Each structure stands twice: as structure tokens, then as C-alpha cells.
């Protein structure tokens, strides 16, 4: 089966758009050229839009099994396809937790049956995410675990983390960490700053994140382990990671779109659609995150897509769960607020949503070249519309960006040569 993508524009390394056609055969890119004369079984018209490598998100929550009222593998991967993501990595805070070979195998079977994009599942570091008994990292890795994390919960004891890092290093796996020292959280629900005081809400100090990263980079150095930091939010965290990289420690890190685009001053009232963990920090933290993304301290962008039920999120900061959705809004928000405002250029943005995450985790995706998997995202850089959470494919409607006008929307998503989303052709 041959498919020819016509009337496309690709982005050069010098950030220029040039005309191209792409021939896809057996799920791979066979040829990229300004014009392809060979006939194909079908033709797909890109309508003069940008064709990019498929986006990669190494940090999402699919909620299934156990939280299907929030999201399912089917709805979450449809949401990913709508957002231009072709590969996503699902966090293990499900019920049951993928903490043994049997539950991981069952999860992989469900993904194969219901997923419309490629899903690489994490397994947990500790059984039941309880921070007590470590999982069999070697066995889980051999059964297809992408990497290991207790995301949503920081590993509280240094020895537990150190032993997990040694286990992971022995089989070439990565330890991925939600960094939070529970003894420094103080029951907080938003950043410990001016907004927590104005709204009379308990605050989460920046120190709760940065102090655990500081501990972990030294453990990673001793264990010779690839250590990856989730959703960095503070200027101190950026400084610690930058220093660790300079010291030659194998540490990588991600930042989420909401931490790049928002800060605590955007929280005007007790609206839990702005409640996420880590919380929106101060203006100086936001500036440090942008600087860290630009200079490579923060390797790439990941959404931390975290769907919840509408009733749960209606309960205000004190009662609502942490988390917002992000798959369908990520690219247009980042394009509008970073590229169009000249914070970074389009090539740099796409690089941090495709090649960089693939490189960090050794994935064979994220590039658009002959012989590579035909994972492609076609983006209309001219399309401007308001974000409407009620049009999301995701079950989760919990976003602080509802009603925001943005530009640059994925219109076609292709995974392994198969169209999994085409604007106007979805339910």
C-alpha cells in the first residue's frame, strides 16, 4: 500500500518552509522530495500546510484501568491524535497499577485493542505507588515498560530511590520522577506566593520540588542511571538541573505548556481548573523555565495531560484533584504564545515536541526522513479559533484555557502510515 502526501510544506533546519511531497509505503517514509512522480494507491492532500514529524508526549494520564469516568485508552488516544501526537507515554497511576508483569501485559493488550496512536506505558517504581516495596524493574522492562515512575508521588526515602536507580541502570532503563518532598508540602493546594495569600489557600513551597531534585541528581550520579525530571516548575529546580548537567550527570528534564504560558498571577479566583501539581509558580519561575527550555537545561515539552470529572473540578482548590488536560491545546498554545511572540522559532518548538523527547529516551520516532516510521502531523499554521473544551475528544474538560483564541491547529495525524485523525472526519 502506497500513499502519497502532496501539497505539503516541510520546515528546514534554518526555519524555512519549502514545498514537498512524501511517499509512504508499508508504514514507513520511502521518499521525500519537492515532487514525486511515482504513482500511489491513494493521495492525501496537505493543502499547503506544514508537515512535521509526529509529536511525542512522554507524560500523559489515560486513567484506564480504574478511572474510566475520567478518560479511557480510546478517548485519551483520540485526544492525542487530535492534538497531533503520534506517540504518548502513559503514567501508571491506575487501578490496578502496572507493577507486575501480568497487569502490564493486560494493559498492553488493552492498548493494542483500543489505542489509535502509539502508547508506551510506564511501570511503577514501587508496588501500588505506595513507596514501600520496589517492583521488579528488570522483569517489567523486559515485558515492555517504557520507563519507571511513581508519578504523582515523590519517592520519599533516598535509599528507595537509590536502589531503584541501580536496578534501572542495570537494565538500561530510565527513572522518571515527580519530585515532591511531602514533609515540605504542608497540605498546600497552590503555589506558596502572593495568590495563595490573596485567596487564603495553603501554599506549596518551591523547595518541596527543588530539594528532591537536588537529592536525586546525586543519587543518579552514584547509580550511573538516566534520571528524568517531570514537569519542572521552579527556578531553583532549573538551577540544580543545569548544574547537574554541567557536572556530567545523566539528568534530563521536561516542562509543561501551562508552566511556560501561565504563572500564579493568572489565577484570579478559586477556580480549580488552575489547580495542578506542581502548581503555577511566580513570574520569575516562569521566566527561568523559558530560559531553561531555550538553553537546553529543560530538554523538551510534555503536557502532563490529566483528565478529571467536571463535578470533581467544580469543588474549588481545597477539594478538587490536581491536574489539567493538555493534549488538544498544546501545539496551538505554544505556537501562539512562544513562536508568534518570538520567544523561540517554529523549528525549535517542533524539535522540542518531536526529536528531543525521542533522543532522550532512545525512541525510533520524532524524525521525518526516508526509512523512518511514517508518523506525521500536518498543521494549519493559519487557522485561528477559540479553545472550546466541550469540543475535546478527551473526556476531561478541565482546562484553564477555555475561550482562549489561538492559532496553529493540527488537521491530519498519521501513525505508521495510517490516518488516525483528519479534521472534519471525526465523531
C-alpha positions as CSV (number, residue, x, y, z in Angstrom):
1,X,0.0,0.0,0.0
2,X,1.5,3.3,-1.1
3,X,0.2,6.7,0.0
4,X,1.4,10.0,-1.5
5,X,1.2,13.1,0.6
6,X,1.0,16.1,-1.8
7,X,0.9,19.9,-1.4
8,X,2.8,19.9,1.8
9,X,5.4,22.2,3.3
10,X,8.3,21.0,5.4
11,X,10.4,23.0,7.7
12,X,14.2,23.2,7.1
13,X,16.8,23.4,9.9
14,X,17.1,27.1,9.0
15,X,13.4,27.5,9.8
16,X,12.2,28.0,6.2
17,X,9.1,26.4,4.7
18,X,9.7,24.6,1.4
19,X,7.4,22.6,-0.8
20,X,7.5,18.8,-0.5
21,X,5.8,15.5,-1.3
22,X,6.1,12.3,0.7
23,X,5.7,8.8,-0.4
24,X,4.7,6.3,2.3
25,X,4.9,2.6,1.9
26,X,4.4,-0.2,4.4
27,X,4.1,2.2,7.3
28,X,7.4,4.0,6.5
29,X,8.6,7.1,4.7
30,X,10.0,5.8,1.4
31,X,10.8,9.2,-0.3
32,X,10.7,12.9,0.5
33,X,11.1,15.3,-2.5
34,X,9.9,18.5,-3.9
35,X,7.9,16.4,-6.4
36,X,7.3,12.6,-6.6
37,X,6.3,11.2,-10.0
38,X,5.7,7.7,-8.8
39,X,2.0,6.7,-8.7
40,X,0.5,5.7,-5.3
41,X,-2.6,3.7,-4.3
42,X,-4.0,6.8,-2.6
43,X,-3.2,10.5,-2.4
44,X,-3.6,12.7,0.6
45,X,-3.7,16.5,0.0
46,X,-2.0,18.5,2.7
47,X,-3.5,21.7,1.3
48,X,-0.2,23.7,1.5
49,X,0.0,23.1,5.3
50,X,3.1,22.2,7.3
51,X,4.0,18.6,7.6
52,X,6.0,17.8,10.7
53,X,7.3,14.6,12.4
54,X,4.5,13.3,14.7
55,X,4.5,14.9,18.1
56,X,5.7,12.9,21.1
57,X,4.4,13.3,24.7
58,X,6.2,11.3,27.3
59,X,3.8,12.3,30.1
60,X,0.1,11.7,29.9
61,X,-2.6,10.1,32.1
62,X,-5.0,7.7,30.4
63,X,-6.8,6.7,33.7
64,X,-7.7,3.2,32.4
65,X,-7.9,0.8,34.1
66,X,-9.9,2.1,37.1
67,X,-10.6,5.7,36.2
68,X,-12.7,5.3,33.0
69,X,-15.1,8.0,34.0
70,X,-12.2,10.5,33.7
71,X,-10.6,9.0,30.5
72,X,-10.1,5.8,28.6
73,X,-7.4,4.5,26.4
74,X,-9.8,5.1,23.5
75,X,-10.7,8.7,24.3
76,X,-7.3,9.6,25.5
77,X,-5.6,8.4,22.3
78,X,-8.3,10.1,20.2
79,X,-7.4,13.3,22.1
80,X,-3.8,12.7,21.4
81,X,-4.5,12.3,17.7
82,X,-6.5,15.5,17.6
83,X,-3.5,17.3,19.2
84,X,-1.1,15.9,16.6
85,X,0.6,13.4,18.9
86,X,1.6,10.1,17.4
87,X,3.4,8.6,20.4
88,X,2.4,9.1,24.0
89,X,3.6,7.5,27.3
90,X,1.0,6.7,29.9
91,X,1.6,7.1,33.6
92,X,1.0,4.2,36.0
93,X,-1.4,5.8,38.5
94,X,-4.2,3.5,37.5
95,X,-6.1,0.8,39.4
96,X,-4.6,-1.7,39.2
97,X,-1.1,-0.2,38.9
98,X,1.1,-1.8,36.3
99,X,3.5,-3.0,38.9
100,X,3.9,-6.6,37.8
101,X,4.2,-8.5,34.5
102,X,0.6,-9.7,34.5
103,X,-1.0,-6.2,34.9
104,X,1.4,-4.7,32.4
105,X,0.6,-7.4,29.9
106,X,-3.1,-6.8,30.3
107,X,-2.6,-3.1,29.9
108,X,-0.6,-3.6,26.7
109,X,-3.3,-5.8,25.3
110,X,-5.9,-3.1,26.0
111,X,-3.7,-0.5,24.4
112,X,-3.4,-2.7,21.3
113,X,-7.1,-3.1,21.1
114,X,-8.2,0.5,21.8
115,X,-5.4,2.9,21.2
116,X,-5.4,4.9,18.0
117,X,-1.9,6.3,18.5
118,X,1.2,4.6,19.8
119,X,1.1,4.2,23.6
120,X,4.2,3.3,25.6
121,X,3.2,2.6,29.2
122,X,5.3,3.3,32.2
123,X,5.5,0.8,35.1
124,X,5.7,1.9,38.7
125,X,8.9,2.1,40.8
126,X,7.1,0.8,43.9
127,X,4.2,-1.6,44.3
128,X,0.8,0.2,44.3
129,X,2.7,3.5,44.2
130,X,3.0,3.3,48.0
131,X,6.7,4.0,48.2
132,X,7.4,0.9,50.2
133,X,8.2,-2.3,48.2
134,X,10.1,-1.9,44.9
135,X,8.8,-3.5,41.8
136,X,10.9,-6.0,39.7
137,X,12.2,-3.4,37.3
138,X,14.2,-5.9,35.2
139,X,11.1,-8.1,34.6
140,X,8.8,-5.2,33.8
141,X,11.3,-3.7,31.4
142,X,11.6,-7.0,29.6
143,X,7.7,-7.1,29.4
144,X,7.6,-3.7,27.6
145,X,7.6,-1.0,30.3
146,X,8.8,2.3,28.7
147,X,10.4,3.6,31.9
148,X,9.7,3.7,35.7
149,X,8.0,6.3,37.8
150,X,5.6,6.7,40.7
151,X,4.4,9.9,39.1
152,X,2.1,11.9,41.2
153,X,4.0,10.8,44.3
154,X,7.6,11.6,45.1
155,X,9.8,8.8,46.3
156,X,10.3,9.9,49.9
157,X,13.4,8.0,51.0
158,X,16.8,8.3,49.5
159,X,17.6,4.7,49.8
160,X,14.4,3.6,48.0
161,X,15.3,5.9,45.1
162,X,18.9,4.9,45.0
163,X,18.1,1.1,44.9
164,X,15.5,1.7,42.1
165,X,18.1,3.7,40.1
166,X,20.6,0.9,40.5
167,X,18.0,-1.6,39.3
168,X,17.1,0.6,36.3
169,X,20.8,1.3,35.4
170,X,21.5,-2.5,35.3
171,X,18.9,-3.0,32.5
172,X,19.3,0.3,30.7
173,X,16.0,1.8,31.9
174,X,15.2,5.3,32.9
175,X,13.9,6.5,36.3
176,X,11.3,9.3,35.8
177,X,10.4,11.4,38.8
178,X,7.6,13.5,40.1
179,X,9.7,15.4,42.6
180,X,8.0,16.4,45.8
181,X,9.2,16.1,49.4
182,X,6.0,15.5,51.3
183,X,7.4,17.0,54.5
184,X,7.6,20.4,52.8
185,X,4.1,20.4,51.1
186,X,2.2,21.5,54.3
187,X,-1.2,20.5,52.8
188,X,-0.8,23.1,50.0
189,X,-3.1,23.4,47.0
190,X,-1.4,26.2,45.0
191,X,2.0,27.9,44.9
192,X,3.1,29.4,48.2
193,X,3.1,33.0,47.0
194,X,1.0,36.1,46.5
195,X,-2.0,34.3,45.1
196,X,-2.2,31.8,47.9
197,X,-2.3,34.7,50.3
198,X,-4.9,36.6,48.4
199,X,-7.2,33.6,48.1
200,X,-6.4,32.4,51.6
201,X,-5.3,29.0,50.4
202,X,-2.5,26.8,51.8
203,X,0.6,27.1,49.6
204,X,3.1,24.6,48.3
205,X,6.7,26.0,48.6
206,X,9.1,25.8,45.7
207,X,11.5,24.0,48.0
208,X,9.4,20.9,48.1
209,X,10.3,20.2,44.4
210,X,13.9,21.5,44.1
211,X,15.2,19.8,47.3
212,X,14.2,16.4,46.0
213,X,15.8,17.0,42.6
214,X,19.0,18.0,44.3
215,X,19.0,14.8,46.2
216,X,18.1,12.7,43.2
217,X,20.8,14.0,40.8
218,X,23.5,13.0,43.3
219,X,21.9,9.5,43.6
220,X,21.7,9.3,39.8
221,X,25.4,10.1,39.6
222,X,26.3,7.4,42.1
223,X,24.0,4.8,40.4
224,X,25.1,5.8,36.9
225,X,21.4,6.0,36.0
226,X,19.4,8.0,33.4
227,X,17.3,10.2,35.7
228,X,14.5,12.3,34.1
229,X,12.6,15.0,36.0
230,X,8.9,15.5,35.3
231,X,7.2,18.9,34.9
232,X,9.8,21.2,36.3
233,X,8.2,24.3,37.8
234,X,10.7,26.4,39.8
235,X,13.8,28.5,39.1
236,X,15.7,26.6,41.8
237,X,14.9,23.3,40.1
238,X,16.2,24.7,36.8
239,X,19.4,25.8,38.5
240,X,20.0,22.4,40.1
241,X,19.4,20.6,36.8
242,X,21.7,23.0,34.9
243,X,24.5,22.4,37.4
244,X,24.0,18.6,37.3
245,X,24.3,18.6,33.6
246,X,27.5,20.6,33.7
247,X,28.8,18.0,36.1
248,X,28.2,15.3,33.6
249,X,25.3,13.6,35.4
250,X,22.8,11.8,33.2
251,X,19.8,14.0,34.1
252,X,17.1,15.2,31.6
253,X,14.0,17.2,32.2
254,X,10.7,18.3,30.8
255,X,8.5,21.4,31.2
256,X,4.7,21.6,30.6
257,X,3.0,24.1,28.4
258,X,1.0,25.5,31.2
259,X,4.1,26.4,33.2
260,X,5.6,28.1,30.2
261,X,2.4,30.2,29.4
262,X,0.9,30.8,32.8
263,X,2.1,31.9,36.3
264,X,0.3,32.3,39.6
265,X,-0.9,35.8,38.8
266,X,-3.2,34.3,36.1
267,X,-5.3,32.7,38.9
268,X,-7.9,35.3,39.5
269,X,-10.4,33.3,41.6
270,X,-10.9,30.0,43.3
271,X,-11.1,28.1,40.0
272,X,-9.7,24.6,40.3
273,X,-9.2,24.4,36.5
274,X,-6.0,26.2,37.5
275,X,-5.1,23.6,40.1
276,X,-2.2,21.3,39.0
277,X,0.8,19.7,40.7
278,X,3.3,21.2,40.6
279,X,1.3,24.4,40.8
280,X,1.7,27.6,38.7
281,X,4.6,29.4,40.2
282,X,5.8,33.0,40.2
283,X,6.7,35.2,37.3
284,X,10.4,34.7,38.0
285,X,9.9,30.9,37.9
286,X,8.1,31.2,34.6
287,X,11.0,33.2,33.1
288,X,13.5,30.7,34.4
289,X,11.6,27.8,32.7
290,X,11.6,29.6,29.4
291,X,15.3,30.3,29.7
292,X,15.9,26.7,30.6
293,X,14.0,25.5,27.6
294,X,15.9,27.8,25.3
295,X,19.4,26.8,26.7
296,X,18.7,23.1,26.8
297,X,18.6,22.7,30.6
298,X,15.0,21.6,30.0
299,X,15.2,19.1,27.2
300,X,11.6,19.1,25.8
301,X,7.9,19.8,26.4
302,X,5.4,17.3,27.8
303,X,1.8,18.1,28.6
304,X,1.0,16.1,31.8
305,X,-2.5,15.6,30.3
306,X,-4.5,14.8,33.5
307,X,-8.3,14.5,32.9
308,X,-10.8,14.6,35.7
309,X,-14.6,14.6,36.0
310,X,-16.3,18.0,35.7
311,X,-18.0,17.6,39.1
312,X,-14.7,16.9,40.8
313,X,-13.1,20.1,39.4
314,X,-16.1,22.2,40.4
315,X,-15.2,21.8,44.0
316,X,-12.6,24.6,44.3
317,X,-8.9,24.5,45.1
318,X,-9.3,22.8,48.5
319,X,-11.3,19.8,47.4
320,X,-10.7,19.3,43.7
321,X,-8.0,16.9,42.4
322,X,-4.8,18.3,40.8
323,X,-4.4,18.3,37.1
324,X,-5.5,19.8,33.7
325,X,-5.9,18.3,30.2
326,X,-3.4,19.3,27.6
327,X,-3.2,17.1,24.5
328,X,-5.5,19.1,22.3
329,X,-4.4,22.5,23.3
330,X,-0.6,22.1,23.5
331,X,0.6,23.0,20.0
332,X,-1.7,25.9,19.3
333,X,-1.0,27.4,22.7
334,X,2.8,27.1,22.3
335,X,2.7,28.3,18.7
336,X,0.6,31.3,19.7
337,X,2.4,32.3,22.9
338,X,6.0,31.3,22.1
339,X,6.6,31.2,18.3
340,X,4.3,34.1,17.4
341,X,5.7,36.2,20.2
342,X,9.3,35.4,19.1
343,X,10.3,33.5,22.3
344,X,11.5,30.6,20.1
345,X,11.1,29.8,16.4
346,X,8.9,27.1,14.9
347,X,11.8,24.7,14.2
348,X,12.9,25.0,17.9
349,X,9.3,24.3,19.1
350,X,8.8,21.3,16.9
351,X,12.2,20.0,17.8
352,X,11.2,20.0,21.5
353,X,8.0,18.2,20.7
354,X,9.5,15.5,18.4
355,X,13.2,14.9,18.1
356,X,14.3,15.9,21.6
357,X,12.0,13.5,23.6
358,X,12.8,10.7,21.1
359,X,16.5,11.3,21.6
360,X,16.3,11.5,25.4
361,X,14.6,8.1,25.6
362,X,16.2,6.4,22.5
363,X,12.9,6.1,20.5
364,X,13.0,5.5,16.8
365,X,10.4,8.3,16.2
366,X,10.4,12.0,16.0
367,X,12.2,12.5,12.7
368,X,10.9,12.9,9.2
369,X,13.4,11.1,6.9
370,X,13.5,8.3,4.4
371,X,13.2,4.9,6.2
372,X,11.7,6.4,9.3
373,X,8.3,5.4,10.6
374,X,5.6,7.4,8.8
375,X,4.4,9.3,11.9
376,X,3.4,12.7,10.6
377,X,1.4,15.6,11.8
378,X,0.0,18.2,9.4
379,X,-0.6,21.6,10.9
380,X,-2.6,24.6,9.6
381,X,-0.5,27.4,10.8
382,X,-3.1,29.9,9.7
383,X,-6.1,28.5,11.4
384,X,-7.3,30.7,14.3
385,X,-10.0,29.6,16.7
386,X,-11.1,29.7,20.3
387,X,-10.3,26.7,22.5
388,X,-13.6,25.0,23.3
389,X,-13.3,22.4,26.0
390,X,-16.7,21.0,25.0
391,X,-15.4,20.0,21.6
392,X,-12.5,18.0,23.1
393,X,-12.2,14.3,22.2
394,X,-10.9,13.8,25.8
395,X,-13.5,13.1,28.5
396,X,-11.6,15.7,30.5
397,X,-12.8,19.3,30.1
398,X,-10.6,20.6,32.9
399,X,-8.5,23.4,31.2
400,X,-7.7,26.9,32.2
401,X,-7.5,27.8,28.5
402,X,-11.2,27.6,27.6
403,X,-12.2,30.5,25.4
404,X,-8.6,31.5,24.6
405,X,-8.1,32.4,20.9
406,X,-5.1,30.6,19.5
407,X,-3.5,29.9,16.1
408,X,-2.0,26.8,14.6
409,X,-4.0,23.6,14.7
410,X,-3.2,20.0,13.7
411,X,-5.5,19.0,10.9
412,X,-4.2,15.5,10.0
413,X,-2.3,13.0,12.1
414,X,-0.7,9.9,10.6
415,X,0.7,7.0,12.7
416,X,2.7,4.3,10.9
417,X,1.2,5.5,7.5
418,X,-2.4,5.3,8.8
419,X,-4.5,8.4,9.1
420,X,-5.8,8.4,12.7
421,X,-7.2,12.0,12.6
422,X,-8.4,14.2,9.8
423,X,-10.2,17.5,10.6
424,X,-13.8,17.2,9.6
425,X,-13.8,13.4,9.6
426,X,-14.1,12.7,13.3
427,X,-17.1,11.9,15.5
